[in-house]
Amino acid sequence: TIVVGGGDSYEPFHYIADGEATGFDVDLLQAISRTMGLDLEVHLAPWREAREGLSDGSVQVHVGMTISEAREKEFRFATPHLSQHYKIFVRTDNNDIKGEEDLAGKRLIVQRQGVMARYVVSEGYTGEPLLASNAEEALRMLAAGQGDACLMAELRGLHVARVLGLKNVERVGDPLHQTYYAFAVVPGQEKLLPQINQGLTILKASGEYDAIYDKWFGVLNAHRLSAWDYFKYAGWIIVPLLVAFLLASLWSWTMRRQVVQQTQMLRQARDQAEAASEAKSRFLATMSHEIRTPLNGVLGMSQILMTSGLSEDQADQVNTITKSAGALQEIITDILDFSRIEAGERTLESIEFRPVDLINDTLDIIRPAAEKKKLELRLAGLEELPMAVSGDPTALRQVLLNLLGNAVKFTDKGFVALSVRTARLSTAAYALEFEIQDTGIGVPDGDGAKLFEAFTQADTSTTRRFGGTGLGLAICKNLITLMGGRIGVRPRDGGGSVFHFKLELGTASKLMSATGAAPAEIPSAPWSPLGLRILVVEDNVLNQRVMGLLLKKFGVEMSLAKDGQEAVDICADETFDAILMDCQMPRLDGFEATRQLREREGGGPRTPIIALTAGAFETDRERCLACGMDDYLTKPVDGKLLLAALQKRVPDHCALVTS
């Protein structure tokens, strides 16, 4: 049991009414307790007694406290859940005081030893302020005409005035001062803060925080922490972790290059290089999991927030969070793609596809960014392309997207042009040569080779101006090399650059070459996730909340298991259309839980199991499929990919929907 203490008379935040603890802070803590599954007891007492409880260890959490430099030396604070604005309160018949500039020479009422008592001294107001023991006494003095103005926290002042029925008191002017208000623990109890912070995040996203706020403060919602404020504090944790991750990855990669260069001289150096590579893979796998797990919460909650009826400013702030989290995801994906290729985990496939369609689809993705910059997109050589070829369309699309995306990013005016030249090498192969020209910043002579090195751009100033990890072209070079081709760059006459690569692709079947398409499939009946019964197996509370809100939006009936053992027990009594299985969990992980479920099924009906994991390596996917899972999705979870996986694994559900 976690004991929460605090003063018993600080309305409306925490106080005793009819022998029970109540107030905004108390309701908020009780909601966090329900959300996080914590066992909390709230004991309110006179302020001095509450402080003694914190000192002797009988109280672990203070119910709510204004953050100050002095208190930060004595306590450890959770993420602030409220911003306190201190305002000027006057009588309604006042005609002299409209703002701070009118306070000179006035009789000011402040609470003894309060924030405003220190404020009037620091601001150099002349005259002795009138001191009150508490907020009630201060406002009564103002209403009775004993002072000209009262300075106090806005939310507390409005609440006390309403409770006392003081109709002749109002607030005026801009805020004089702002502080932040948060739950606090004494040193040694810091382990409680992550649970409190995570609970606050969930309450913010679900709207329960707003309901509690409006209950105690009515329509006064101008000064509660915005979504941007809240995620700004979360950023204090995420950004240092990201910097550490990137620096560690750069260090690991640099060390590996140095070791590889010495392999021709020393056998021992070769062994060290292999050990370094294995350690890097383990490190990247671990860091991928640890970063993708909270990133799943950030992206999931921000996407759900966008559909929750936000104001224009709030929607803009949440959109900024979503874009920033998306950029972080792209950086992580680039680093993992590069690591997969280096580790030999990226393999090529050989399937038949239509190159014209692939190029047009790629240009459709690039076109909005080009139109936004008013760039002309030029295309040539498509009429020479064969109707169909065989190769790896995913790798080719990734290279074209990267090169065309860079051309648009580094070009402010002019055009971006894609041309293709085709040559028939034999009855079984074509040679395709691609050129991407732009009128952008160009490539200095001698810098072309350097561009294709990892973590490198031609000029470090472009890193600051345009952003990026410097991995995109290194990935392109590695993919082209895997496909047996070559890639290069040269300056363009008249300014800009020309990137070019050449590939050999196989011929396609006669049927696809003749018709331009594979045999048509019989159209299936409409499919919908509505009414699906899904079991989500997830131990992380935030991810549970994200999946719950996402599946609710899809109309799915969701059940929850907090670990693999609970999932096995639930499935003994209930059946589901599909199971979404996390992999790393306490007691029984997702791999062993899947093995036990498959063993129990024997030769009977098979329930589709889809892995939802932060592991993003090919070995992670292979391990999931080897233990009996049917599909594999990485976190952060994309709603469209999740629906596609469900449709693929439960295709007959449409019969339930349309019958």
C-alpha positions, -999 to +999 in steps of 0.1 A: +000+000+000+013+035-010+004+061+016-003+096+002-003+126+026-008+163+025-025+193+041-062+190+051-074+225+043-060+235+009-093+238-011-101+229-038-069+208-043-069+186-012-089+190+020-112+172+044-150+173+039-175+153+060-146+133+074-133+122+039-103+133+018-115+151-013-104+177-039-089+179-074-056+162-064-073+134-045-096+126-074-067+127-098-046+103-077-076+079-073-080+078-111-042+071-115-046+043-089-074+027-109-056+031-142-022+017-130-035-009-106-019+008-076-031+004-040-032+040-025-044+053+008-048+091+012-043+106+047-047+143+050-037+161+082-024+196+093+005+207+071+031+203+098+020+167+106+020+159+068+056+171+065+066+150+095+051+119+078+072+125+047+103+129+069+098+097+089+088+076+059+052+069+070+040+089+039+056+081+005+038+106-018+027+142-012-007+148-027+002+180-045+029+207-041+040+239-059+075+234-075+102+258-063+140+257-063+141+252-025+116+223-027+134+206-056+164+202-032+141+184-007+116+165-029+115+147-063+086+158-085+064+139-110+055+156-143+035+188-135-002+182-139-013+218-134+000+253-141-007+279-113-014+314-125-014+341-098-038+370-105-051+403-091-085+400-073-104+433-067-139+444-057-164+447-085-168+484-077-131+490-083-123+515-110-086+521-104-069+487-108-069+471-142-035+454-141-001+451-124+009+487-134-019+501-112-008+484-080+018+510-069+006+527-037-023+504-032-031+483-001-022+448-011-035+417+007-014+385+005-012+353+025+014+351+052+045+331+039+028+325+006+042+329-030+027+364-034+042+376+000+077+368-015+067+383-048+057+418-036+090+420-018+111+408-048+092+433-071+099+462-047+064+473-039+064+501-014+044+499+018+036+469+041+013+443+026-017+432+046-011+396+058-039+370+060-036+335+075-053+318+045-072+324+013-106+326+030-094+354+053-077+372+025-108+374+003-131+383+032-107+412+040-109+423+003-147+420+002-150+441+034-129+469+020-099+464+042-075+464+012-076+475-025-064+442-041-057+406-031-029+386-049-033+348-050-035+317-071-063+321-096-079+287-093-079+287-055-092+323-054-121+316-077-130+284-058-129+301-024-149+331-036-176+308-050-177+288-017-179+319+004-205+335-019-185+367-024-204+383-053-184+415-051-150+400-059-135+395-094-101+390-110-085+415-134-054+418-156-028+394-169-011+368-146+016+382-123+034+350-118+033+313-129+043+282-110+039+245-117+021+220-095+029+183-092+029+152-070+061+148-050+081+121-032+110+121-009+145+109-020+144+071-020+109+068-034+117+079-070+106+045-083+070+057-078+073+086-103+073+066-136+040+050-126+024+083-116+037+099-149+024+070-170-010+072-153-012+110-160-004+103-197-032+078-200-057+101-182-047+130-205-052+109-236-085+093-225-102+126-215-106+116-178-082+143-167-104+170-184-135+156-167-118+158-132-105+193-140-140+206-151-156+191-120-135+212-097-128+243-118-157+245-142-152+263-175-118+277-163-096+257-186-073+283-201-044+275-179-043+237-177-012+221-192-015+218-230-006+186-249+026+204-260+035+212-224+029+176-214+050+160-241+077+187-237+084+171-203+083+136-218+108+149-243+133+156-215+135+118-212+132+107-248+157+132-263+186+122-241+179+085-247+179+092-285+211+111-284+228+084-263+214+058-288+228+076-318+261+083-303+265+047-291+255+034-326+280+058-342+307+046-318+298+010-325+299+014-363+332+033-362+349+007-340+337-020-364+352-003-394+386+001-376+386-036-367+376-048-402+406-028-417+430-048-396+416-082-404+442-088-432+471-083-407+460-100-375+437-131-370+429-118-335+416-085-351+392-105-373+379-123-342+374-090-325+355-076-355+331-106-354+325-101-317+319-064-322+294-071-349+275-095-328+275-071-298+262-043-321+233-065-333+223-073-297+227-037-288+205-025-317+179-051-311+177-041-274+176-004-282+151-009-309+128-026-284+133+000-257+128+030-280+099+016-300+079+006-270+074+042-256+073+055-292+043+032-298+026+051-269+035+085-282+024+079-318-007+059-308-020+084-282-012+114-305-032+098-333-061+091-310-059+126-296-063+140-331-098+124-333-109+136-298-124+170-307-094+192-300-093+229-305-074+243-334-043+252-313-044+218-295-047+200-329-017+219-342+003+210-311-006+173-313+002+173-351+036+187-342+041+158-317+029+133-344+053+146-370+082+147-345+076+111-334+073+101-371+106+117-378+121+098-349+107+066-362+122+073-396+156+078-381+154+045-361+142+027-393+172+041-413+196+029-387+180-006-385+179-009-423+216-001-426+224-025-398+203-053-414+222-049-447+256-048-430+247-079-409+236-098-440+200-101-428+185-082-458+178-107-485+163-101-520+132-116-535+124-123-571+089-117-581+072-103-613+061-067-614+053-039-638+081-013-638+059+015-652+034+010-624+062+010-598+076+043-611+042+060-613+034+049-578+067+063-565+062+096-582+027+098-567+043+097-533+069+123-542+046+147-561+029+165-531+063+176-517+074+188-552+042+207-558+045+224-524+079+238-535+065+245-570+091+222-586+085+206-621+085+168-622+098+155-655+096+118-667+112+102-698+118+067-712+087+049-698+076+039-733+108+018-737+103-002-706+091-038-709+056-046-698+068-067-669+101-079-653+112-100-624+133-088-595+129-072-561+103-043-565+105-034-528+143-027-530+139-008-563+111+013-549+131+021-517+161+033-539+139+055-561+120+070-532+153+079-515+169+094-545+138+113-557+131+124-521+166+138-517+163+156-551+131+174-540+145+181-505+177+197-518+161+217-546+144+250-540+134+260-575+136+245-610+129+208-617+135+172-608+137+147-637+136+109-638+147+091-670+150+054-678+170+038-706+162+001-715+184-025-732+176-061-740+206-082-729+192-116-737+160-135-739+162-137-700+174-103-689+170-065-694+194-037-684+177-007-669+196+026-664+180+052-642+190+089-640+176+114-614+185+150-623+178+181-602+186+219-602+194+219-564+225+227-544+246+202-564+275+180-554+311+195-554+337+177-575+354+149-554+325+146-529+305+120-548+321+089-533+318+104-498+280+108-502+276+070-502+293+065-469+272+060-438+264+090-415+278+114-442+266+143-462+286+163-487+286+194-465+279+193-428+259+225-431+233+205-450+228+184-420+218+214-400+196+230-428+180+199-442+183+173-414+188+135-419+210+108-406+233+106-436+223+069-440+199+071-470+225+070-498+245+043-480+214+022-479+208+028-516+243+018-525+241-014-504+207-023-520+220-016-555+251-037-548+229-066-535+209-065-567+242-067-587+241-031-600+262+000-595+253+036-585+271+069-588+267+107-589+281+136-609+275+174-610+249+186-635+259+212-661+242+244-652+239+235-615+225+206-595+233+169-595+227+137-615+224+104-596+224+073-618+223+036-612+221+005-635+204-028-628+199-061-645+163-075-642+149-108-654+121-113-679+086-121-667+062-149-676+046-148-710+011-144-695+021-113-675+041-098-703+013-102-727-015-089-705+004-065-683-011-081-652-013-114-634-045-135-637-073-116-620-085-129-586-122-135-579-135-105-560-141-113-524-171-101-503-167-069-484-146-073-452-149-054-419-133-058-385-166-049-369-175-076-343-142-094-343-133-110-309-096-102-303-074-112-274-046-087-268-016-101-248+005-071-235+022-064-202+029-026-208+000-005-194+004+023-219+005-001-249-026-018-234-044+015-234-033+024-270-044-010-284-077-007-265-085+027-279-074+017-315-094-015-316-124+002-300-123+027-329-124-003-354-154-018-336-135-048-323-145-066-291-112-068-272-102-089-242-069-084-224-042-107-209-013-091-190+012-119-198+015-152-216+004-173-188-029-154-184-034-157-222-030-195-220-055-196-191-081-174-208-079-195-241-087-226-221-122-213-216-128-189-245-123-188-282-112-157-303-110-148-339-074-137-335-047-131-308-023-101-308+007-113-289+036-093-274+068-112-272+087-100-241+066-104-210+071-115-174+061-150-161+056-165-196+068-148-228+049-147-261+070-174-277+063-200-251+027-190-247+022-195-285+039-230-283+015-240-255-015-228-274-005-246-306+002-278-286-033-276-271-049-270-305-034-302-319-050-309-352-081-288-344-091-253-355-062-229-355-065-194-340-045-168-359-017-153-337-001-121-348+031-109-331+031-072-320+067-066-309+093-038-307+119-062-322+125-052-358+152-076-370+147-105-395+158-129-367+129-115-346+104-123-374+119-158-379+117-166-342+080-155-341+071-177-371+091-206-358+072-208-325+039-210-343+028-174-349+011-166-382+021-130-388+045-103-375+040-065-370+065-041-354+057-013-330+048+015-333+016-002-346+002+012-378-036+009-378-038+002-416-012-025-414-030-041-384-063-041-403-045-057-433-030-084-412-064-091-396-081-093-430-054-116-442-057-140-412-095-138-407-107-134-443-140-151-438-152-126-412-171-108-439-196-136-439-205-127-403-207-090-412-230-094-443-252-122-431 
